Amino acid sequence: MSEEQDALDCLREAGVLAGIGWAAKSAYARTMQDYDPEAGHGPGWVGYTAHDFLKDRQDRVFSCGRYTVSSPTEASAGMDVVAQGLLPGEYDAMPRIEPGLVTRFNLNSSPGWRFANWRWLQTSFTFGHVDEIPWPQKSPTKQRVAAQPDPDPQPTLFDADPDFAEFVSDLVEAEEDAENLVTLVLAHAVQKEINVRELFLGRSRLNPGGGMAWYWKHDLLDYIPEIVDRKPQPIVPAPRQGSDAVADATVRLRRQKREGDSK
C-alpha cells in the first residue's frame, strides 16, 4: 500500500478527514460572508482570515486548543462554547469526534494536529497554483517538512547535488524519524471573485529552482462526502441569525493544558 493510500484510509476511517472538511467549509463560508471591500478589506484579508478560521474550526471539531475537554460528557456539556460564532446549522453539521482522538502537535510556531503517526500543518497558497508552491521560500518550518524523505524514493538529479543534500540534511531532524512521525500539509486557497475554493492534503516536496511541490497530494473536495457536491465547489454562506434571536446561555469549559505548545 502506498503512503498516500495508507494516510487517507487511516484518517478517513477515524473521521479525521470529515472533521477537516467541515472545518474548511465553515472557515470559508464565514470568511466570504464577512468579506466587504467597502469596509476596507484588502486583497490579503480573505487569505489571512480564512487561515485563522480554519485553525479555529479544526480546534473546535477535534476538541483542541481553547476547546480542549477531557471526555465526551464534558464536550456535550460545553456545546454552547463550541457553537459560539458559527453560522446557523454549522454546529449541527459538525462531525462528532471523540475528544483526545486528535491532539494539537505543533511544529515550532506552526499549529499542527496529530492522529496516530500522521501530523498535518496548514498553509495557504495562490489559487490554481498548488503544484507550484515554492517551499524553499516558505518558513524554515515548512522547508523542514518539505525536506522529509521521499516515501517512494526514485533516483533524481538532486541526489548527485551535494549542495542540495546538505540543505536537506540541515532541515531534517532525527526525532521525527525516531518515532515514525510523518508530517503532511493541508493546503487551502480561494478565488474570491467567483467564490471557489481548493483544499488539498499531501506530502510536500522541497523544490529548489521550481518543479513539483508534492510527492503526493489529494483533493479533499472530491474525497470527503460531507463537502463534495461539484468541482470546483462554490461557497454559499449561510445567512446571519436575526437580531431577535435569543442567545444560548454561555457554558464555560474547564480547560486542560494545551497540546503541542512546546517549540
C-alpha positions as CSV (number, residue, x, y, z in Angstrom):
1,M,0.0,0.0,0.0
2,S,1.3,3.5,-0.9
3,E,1.8,6.1,1.8
4,E,-0.9,8.2,0.2
5,Q,-3.5,5.4,0.5
6,D,-2.4,4.5,4.0
7,A,-2.7,8.1,5.2
8,L,-6.1,8.7,3.5
9,D,-7.5,5.3,4.8
10,C,-6.3,5.9,8.3
11,L,-7.6,9.5,8.5
12,R,-10.9,8.7,6.8
13,E,-11.8,5.7,8.9
14,A,-11.2,7.7,12.1
15,G,-13.4,10.6,10.9
16,V,-10.5,13.0,10.7
17,L,-11.0,13.8,7.0
18,A,-14.6,14.6,7.7
19,G,-13.6,16.9,10.5
20,I,-11.1,18.7,8.3
21,G,-13.7,19.0,5.6
22,W,-16.2,20.5,8.0
23,A,-13.6,22.9,9.3
24,A,-12.7,24.2,5.8
25,K,-16.2,24.6,4.7
26,S,-17.1,26.5,7.8
27,A,-14.0,28.7,7.7
28,Y,-14.5,29.8,4.1
29,A,-18.3,30.3,4.5
30,R,-17.7,32.7,7.4
31,T,-14.8,34.4,5.6
32,M,-16.8,35.1,2.5
33,Q,-19.8,36.3,4.5
34,D,-17.7,38.8,6.4
35,Y,-15.6,39.9,3.3
36,D,-16.5,43.5,2.5
37,P,-14.1,45.5,0.3
38,E,-16.2,48.6,1.0
39,A,-15.2,48.2,4.7
40,G,-11.5,48.3,3.7
41,H,-10.8,44.6,3.4
42,G,-7.7,44.3,1.1
43,P,-6.5,41.5,-1.2
44,G,-4.8,39.6,1.6
45,W,-7.7,39.8,4.0
46,V,-9.5,36.7,2.7
47,G,-6.4,34.5,2.9
48,Y,-5.4,35.6,6.4
49,T,-8.9,35.4,7.8
50,A,-9.7,32.0,6.3
51,H,-6.4,30.7,7.6
52,D,-7.2,31.7,11.2
53,F,-10.8,30.5,10.9
54,L,-9.5,27.1,9.6
55,K,-7.2,26.8,12.6
56,D,-10.1,27.7,14.9
57,R,-12.6,25.3,13.3
58,Q,-10.1,22.4,13.5
59,D,-9.6,23.1,17.2
60,R,-13.4,23.0,17.6
61,V,-14.1,19.8,15.8
62,F,-11.1,18.0,17.4
63,S,-11.6,19.5,20.9
64,C,-8.1,21.0,20.9
65,G,-6.7,24.4,21.9
66,R,-9.1,26.5,23.8
67,Y,-11.8,23.9,23.2
68,T,-10.0,21.2,25.0
69,V,-12.1,18.9,27.1
70,S,-11.3,15.6,28.9
71,S,-14.3,13.5,28.0
72,P,-17.3,13.2,25.7
73,T,-19.6,14.2,28.6
74,E,-17.6,17.4,29.2
75,A,-17.8,18.1,25.4
76,S,-21.6,17.7,25.4
77,A,-21.9,20.0,28.5
78,G,-19.8,22.7,26.7
79,M,-21.6,22.6,23.4
80,D,-22.6,26.2,23.6
81,V,-18.9,27.3,23.8
82,V,-18.1,25.3,20.6
83,A,-21.2,26.6,18.8
84,Q,-20.5,30.3,19.5
85,G,-19.6,32.2,16.4
86,L,-20.6,29.5,13.9
87,L,-23.2,30.2,11.2
88,P,-26.7,28.7,11.6
89,G,-26.7,24.9,11.1
90,E,-22.9,24.5,11.2
91,Y,-22.7,23.1,14.7
92,D,-25.4,20.5,13.9
93,A,-23.4,19.5,10.8
94,M,-20.1,19.2,12.7
95,P,-18.8,15.6,12.9
96,R,-18.8,14.3,16.5
97,I,-15.2,13.2,17.1
98,E,-14.2,11.8,20.5
99,P,-12.0,14.2,22.5
100,G,-8.4,13.2,22.6
101,L,-8.5,11.2,19.3
102,V,-6.8,14.1,17.6
103,T,-4.3,16.3,19.6
104,R,-2.5,19.5,19.0
105,F,1.1,18.7,17.9
106,N,2.7,22.0,16.8
107,L,5.9,22.2,15.0
108,N,7.9,25.3,16.2
109,S,5.4,28.1,15.8
110,S,3.2,26.4,13.2
111,P,-0.1,25.0,14.5
112,G,-0.3,21.2,13.9
113,W,-2.7,18.4,14.7
114,R,-1.9,14.7,15.1
115,F,-3.7,11.4,14.8
116,A,-1.7,8.2,15.1
117,N,1.6,8.7,13.3
118,W,0.2,11.4,11.0
119,R,0.7,15.1,11.7
120,W,-0.6,17.9,9.5
121,L,0.2,21.6,9.3
122,Q,-1.8,24.1,7.3
123,T,-0.7,26.5,4.6
124,S,-2.4,28.9,2.1
125,F,-1.4,29.1,-1.5
126,T,-2.3,31.1,-4.6
127,F,-5.4,29.7,-6.1
128,G,-4.7,27.5,-9.1
129,H,-1.0,27.1,-8.3
130,V,-1.0,24.2,-5.8
131,D,1.7,22.3,-7.8
132,E,4.0,25.3,-7.8
133,I,4.2,26.2,-4.1
134,P,7.8,27.4,-3.6
135,W,8.7,25.6,-0.4
136,P,12.2,27.0,-0.2
137,Q,10.7,30.5,0.0
138,K,8.4,29.4,2.9
139,S,9.2,29.5,6.6
140,P,12.0,27.3,7.9
141,T,9.3,25.0,9.4
142,K,7.6,24.5,6.1
143,Q,11.0,23.9,4.5
144,R,11.8,21.3,7.1
145,V,8.6,19.5,6.4
146,A,9.2,19.5,2.7
147,A,12.6,18.1,3.2
148,Q,11.3,14.8,4.7
149,P,12.5,11.8,2.7
150,D,10.6,10.6,-0.3
151,P,8.1,7.9,0.8
152,D,8.7,6.1,-2.5
153,P,12.3,7.1,-3.4
154,Q,13.3,7.3,-7.1
155,P,16.7,8.5,-8.3
156,T,16.7,12.2,-9.2
157,L,19.2,14.8,-10.4
158,F,19.2,16.2,-6.9
159,D,20.7,13.0,-5.5
160,A,24.0,13.9,-7.1
161,D,23.9,17.6,-5.9
162,P,25.9,17.9,-2.7
163,D,24.6,21.4,-2.0
164,F,21.0,20.1,-2.1
165,A,21.9,17.1,0.0
166,E,23.5,19.3,2.7
167,F,20.5,21.7,2.6
168,V,18.1,18.8,3.2
169,S,20.3,17.3,6.0
170,D,20.3,20.6,7.8
171,L,16.5,20.7,7.8
172,V,15.5,17.2,8.8
173,E,15.6,16.4,12.5
174,A,16.2,13.0,13.9
175,E,13.4,12.8,16.5
176,E,10.7,12.7,13.8
177,D,12.4,9.7,12.1
178,A,12.8,8.0,15.5
179,E,9.1,7.9,16.2
180,N,8.0,7.3,12.6
181,L,6.0,10.6,12.5
182,V,5.1,11.8,9.1
183,T,4.1,15.5,8.7
184,L,1.6,16.3,6.0
185,V,0.4,19.7,4.8
186,L,-3.2,20.9,4.5
187,A,-3.2,23.4,1.7
188,H,-6.1,25.8,1.1
189,A,-6.9,28.6,-1.3
190,V,-9.9,30.6,-2.6
191,Q,-10.7,32.6,-5.7
192,K,-12.8,35.3,-4.0
193,E,-14.1,36.9,-7.2
194,I,-16.1,33.7,-8.0
195,N,-16.2,32.2,-4.5
196,V,-14.5,28.9,-5.4
197,R,-12.1,27.2,-3.1
198,E,-9.4,24.5,-3.2
199,L,-8.4,22.1,-0.4
200,F,-5.6,19.5,-0.6
201,L,-3.8,17.2,1.8
202,G,-0.5,15.7,0.9
203,R,3.3,15.2,1.4
204,S,5.2,18.3,0.4
205,R,8.4,18.1,-1.7
206,L,11.2,20.5,-1.4
207,N,11.6,22.1,-4.9
208,P,14.6,24.4,-5.2
209,G,14.6,26.0,-8.6
210,G,11.0,25.1,-9.2
211,G,9.5,21.7,-10.0
212,M,6.7,19.7,-8.5
213,A,5.8,20.8,-5.0
214,W,4.4,17.4,-3.8
215,Y,5.3,13.7,-3.6
216,W,1.6,13.2,-3.4
217,K,-1.5,15.2,-2.7
218,H,-5.2,14.5,-2.6
219,D,-8.1,16.8,-3.4
220,L,-10.3,16.7,-0.3
221,L,-13.2,18.4,-2.1
222,D,-13.5,15.2,-4.1
223,Y,-12.7,12.8,-1.3
224,I,-14.9,13.9,1.6
225,P,-18.6,13.0,1.3
226,E,-19.7,15.8,3.7
227,I,-18.5,18.6,1.4
228,V,-18.4,17.1,-2.1
229,D,-21.1,18.5,-4.4
230,R,-19.3,19.5,-7.6
231,K,-15.8,20.6,-8.6
232,P,-14.9,23.3,-8.2
233,Q,-17.3,24.0,-5.3
234,P,-18.8,27.4,-4.8
235,I,-19.1,28.8,-1.3
236,V,-22.6,29.5,-0.2
237,P,-22.5,31.4,3.1
238,A,-25.5,30.8,5.4
239,P,-27.5,33.9,6.4
240,R,-26.7,35.6,9.7
241,Q,-29.1,35.0,12.6
242,G,-31.7,37.7,13.1
243,S,-31.1,40.3,15.7
244,D,-34.1,39.0,17.6
245,A,-32.5,35.6,18.1
246,V,-32.2,34.6,21.7
247,A,-28.6,33.7,22.6
248,D,-27.9,30.5,24.3
249,A,-26.6,30.6,27.8
250,T,-22.8,30.5,28.0
251,V,-21.3,27.3,29.4
252,R,-17.7,27.5,30.5
253,L,-15.5,24.5,29.9
254,R,-12.8,23.6,32.3
255,R,-9.7,23.7,30.1
256,Q,-6.7,21.4,30.2
257,K,-3.2,22.3,29.3
258,R,-3.0,22.8,25.5
259,E,-1.3,20.1,23.5
260,G,1.8,20.7,21.4
261,D,2.7,24.2,22.8
262,S,6.3,23.3,23.0
263,K,8.5,24.9,20.3
